[in-house]
Amino acid sequence: MAQAYTQETEQHGGDAPEPTGSRARRLLGRLRRDRGIWRRGLVLAAIAVLLTLVMIFHAEIPNRVGNLGSLLETFLPWLGLLIPILLVLGLVRRSASAVLSLVLPVAVWLNLFGGLMFSDKSGGGGDLTVVTHNVNADNPDPGETAKDVAASDADVVALEELKSGAVQTYVRALEGTYRYHTIQGTVGLWSKYPLSGTKPVDIKLGWTRAMRTVVDAPGGRVAVYVAHLPSVRVKFNAGFTAGQRDDSADALGAAIANEPQDKVILLGDLNGTMNDRSLAPVTSQLRSAQGAAGDGFGFSWPASFPMARIDQIMVRGVTPVSAWTMPRTGSDHLPVAASVKL
């Protein structure tokens, strides 16, 4: 019987599983014999190098034509999606050049955004929690949105895009939680602590979409700015049109530069990300709470599928300890929040 079994095994030897080491050696041998493995996919490799250069030198891409540089910087993290696409194409082409070249864009993307994507910098111990929310002038249920924001139990709440007909709805919904409030044009601020020195801030629009006040918090007095910079547009024949937004950013930056208080918090919809060079008059003076103490990118717009963080909480002279986005309301933006140490 043993002899019969041996003969049968020899006759059907091909049915026995091949050792993993043998398969690997055979695959390596096949690759060594494939003389085109390095020559194929050179175009894909060139695209990977170009992607790397765009991410490294994005600040050098000019804004003269359609504000292309600012448009790219607004969605800069999403360039990372091209990497897995290039990887799949490289594997399909069986191109070592295409696959290995992806080390470059991967390294640069991780250097730029790895800290946001893969680390949670939030901590505890903040003594002031702030929220900002563009409530959307066309919000179908402003009362419910106000209740959602109040449920955060933040100490200070800033709202932008307040429609005149809905202002009293927000006032009534928030007055039970916040003793103090001020409304300047289409922006407003609600606080559990006294306010003083309140005034509109001229951001060169002809009507009020920015304000400044001082919150007398238990941890110290802090100047709080609320701003809603003009919207930007992407037009087929004009590119990324943001001239009015950029002029307002210059004016807001000048106001913050002249702020006498050491502690400053800016809350609002800036219609731009921290990467957008056109917001440099503001971003050069303040740091992002999300960047300093957030978990992930914290995208806030559009609410249905957030792709960019254009709603900002920025600080000077205070320490962010945590930052996060809140659940969706009736607006097309997500509320964003942060806790800071004064």
N, C-alpha and C positions, 0 to 999 in steps of 0.2 A: 504493500500500500504506500509506503514511504517513497519507493522508487517511482510509482505511478504519479504521486503528488509532485515529485521533483521534475519528472518529464512534462507534466501538465504546466508547471510553473515556467519551465523553460520555453514551452511552446507559446505561452501567453505572456511572456515577459514584458511585452509592451504595455500591459494593463497595470503594472505596478507603478505607483506614483514616483515621479522623478524627484530626486532630492533638490531642495531649494538652492543649494550651492551650485549644482550643475546648471540649473536654469539661469542663474545670475551670470555664470561664466559664459554660457552660450549667448546671452543677451549682450554682454560686454564685447564678446568676440564679433558679433554681428555689427555692433556700433563701430568697432575699430575698422572693420572692412568697409563701412559706409563712408566713403571718401567725401561725400557731400554734406556731412553733418554740420561742418563749420561754415560751408559756403551758402547753404540754404538759410532763408530767413534773415538775410542782411537788412532788408527793408524794415522788418519788425525790430531788429536790434537798433537801427537808426531812429525809429520812432521812440524806443525806450530812452535813448540818449537825449533826444529832443525833449521828451517829457521831463527828464531830470533837469535839463537846463531851464525849462520854463518854471519849474518849482523853485529852483535856486535863485534865478534872476527875475522873478515876477515883478519886483519893484522897478526894474529897468524897462519893462514893456510900456511904451508911451501911451498917454491918454489923448493925444492929439486927434486920433481918428476914433470917434464914437466912444471915448472913454474906455477903450478896450482893456487897459490895465486895471481899472477899478472893477470892471465887470468880471475879469478873471479872478481878482482877489476876493470878490464877494463869495465866489463858489470854489475857492482854492482847495479846500479839503476833498471835494468830490473828484479831483483829478486822480485820486487814489483808485477809483473804480476802473481806470484804464489798465491798471497793473494786472488784475486777474484775467482781463480780456486778452492782453498780450501774452500772458502765460499759456492760456488755452490755445491760442493761435500758434505759439511756438512749439507746443507739444504736438499739435496736429501736423505741423510742418517737419517735425522731428529735427529741430534746429537747435544745436547746442549754443550757437551764438545768440539767438533770440532769447533763450531761457536764461543764460548766464548774465546777459546784459540787464536783466530786471533787478539784479542786485543793486544797481545804482538808484533807480527811482524808489525802490523799497526803503533804502537807507535814508534818502532825503525826506521822504514822506514821514517816516518814523521820527526823524529829527524835528520836523516841523510840528507834527500833530500827535506823536506817540504819547506825549505827556498828558494830553487831553483825553485820548481814546482809552488808554490802558491804566490810568491811575486815578484813584479817588483821593483828592487832596482835602476833602472836607473834614472839619474837626468840630469841636464843641466849644462852648464858653462864650459865645457872642452875647453882647448886651443890647443890640439893636437889630431888629429884623425889618427889612424893607422889601416892598413889592412894587413893581411897575407893570402896567398893563395898558396896551392900546386897545380900548374897548370897542372900536369900530363904530363910526357914526351911523352905520346902517344896521347896527345890532338889533335883532328882532325882540330881544328880551333883556333890556338893560337892568331891570330890577333883579333878575336872577343872576346876571353877571356880577352885580355889586355884592350879592349875598355870597357868591362863590369866592370872591376876593376877600370879603370880611372873614370868611371861615378860616382863612390862613392864620388869623390872629396876629398878623404883622403889626409892628408898632407904627410904621409909616407906610402909606399907600399912595402911589402916584398913578393918575389915570390920564390918558391922552385920547384925543379925538372925541372930546365931549361935545355932543350935539346939543344946541341950545334947548331944544324941546325935551331932552332927556335929563338935563342937569338936575332938576328937582327929584327925579326918580333915584338918581345916585345919592343925592343928599339924604333923602329919607331912609334909604336902605342902609346907609353907613353911619348915620348919626348915633345909633345905639352903641356902636363899638368905638367910634372916634369922636372925642369931645371937640377937637379943633379941626378946622378945615379952611382952605382958601381955594378959590377958583379964579384963574386969570385966563380970559379968552377961552380956548379949547383945551386947556390943561388944568388939572386940579391936584391938590394934595390933601390927604386926611391923616391926622396924627393923634396919638394918644397923649402927646406932650405939647406944651404951649409953643406957639409960633410967633416970630417977630421979624421985623425987617422985610416983610413980604413986598415984592415988587415984580412987575413983568420984566422980561429980558427981551430986548430988541434983537431979533435975528433976521432983520432985513426982509420981512415979508409983507409989511403993511397992516398986519393984524397980529394978535398975540397968540403965539404957540410955544412960549417958553416963560419960565418964572424962576424966581429965587426966593428962598425964605430961610430962616434959621430955626432949627428944632432944638428946644431946650431939654435934651434928654438927660436921664440920670447919670449917664456916663460922661456928659459934657455937651457943650453947644456944638452943633454941626450945621454948616451951610448945606442946604439941599436944593439942587437945581432939578427942575422938571422940564424936559424939552421934547418936542415932536418936530424933527427936521422934515423938510419937504420930501415928497416921494420922488423916487427915480423911475425912469421908464426905459424899457428896451424896445427900440423902434427899428424896423427893418432898414429904413433908409438913413437913420441917424445914430444907430448903435445905442449905447448906454447914456441917456441924457440925464445929467445930474448937476448942471450948472447952478441951479437955484439951491439945491441941497448943499453944494460945496460952499456957496457964499454964506449960507446960514451957519455952517460949521465954523467958518472963519469968525463970524460974529460971536457965536457961543464960546469959542475958544478964547476970544479976547475978554469976554466977561469973566470967565473962570480965572484967567490970568490975573485979573484985577481983584479977585476975591480976597477980602482981608482975613477971613477965618482960616485957621490952619487945617481944620477938618472939613472935608468937602465930599459930598456924595452926589453923583449925577444919575438921575433916573429918567428913562425915556426911550422912545422909538427914534433911533438915529438914522434909520433907513440906510444902514451900512454896517459892515462887520469891522472888527478890530484890525483886520488885514487891509482894509481899504485905505490907501494912502491919502485920499481926499479928506478923511476925518482926522488927519494928523494934527490939526490945530487943537483938537480935543484929546485924542488918544496919547499925544506926546506929554500931556500934563497929568493924566490919570491912568490908573491901571484897572483892568477888568476884574470884577469879583469872580466871574466864572473862570477866567484863566488862572486866577490865584488860588481859588478854593472850590472849584466845581468838579463835578463828576461827568466826564464826557463833553461833547461839543455844546450842549445846551441850546440846540437850534430852537428858534421860536416862531418862525414864519416860513410858509403859510401853515396855519394850525392843522389843516387836514393832512399835510405831509411835510413837516418842517424840514427845510433845506438850508436855512441860514439863520444866524443869530443877529438880527438887526435891532432887537430890543436889548438895551444895555443897562447894567448897573456898574458904574465906575466910581473909583474912590481915590482920595488923596488924604494922607494923614490919619487914616484909620486902617484896621487890619481885617480883611475878609477871612472868615473862618469856615463858611460853607455857602454854596450857591446852587440853585436848582431851578428847573422849570415846573410850573404847576399844571394841573389838569386843564383840559380845554374848556372854554366857556362858550358863550354865543358869538365871540369875536373871531376874526380871521387870524389873530395873533394868540400865542400862548402867554399867560402871565409868567414873569420871571421874578425870582426872589433871592435874597442873600441875607446872611447874618454877619454882622461885623462887630469887632471890638473897638470901642472908642477910647 
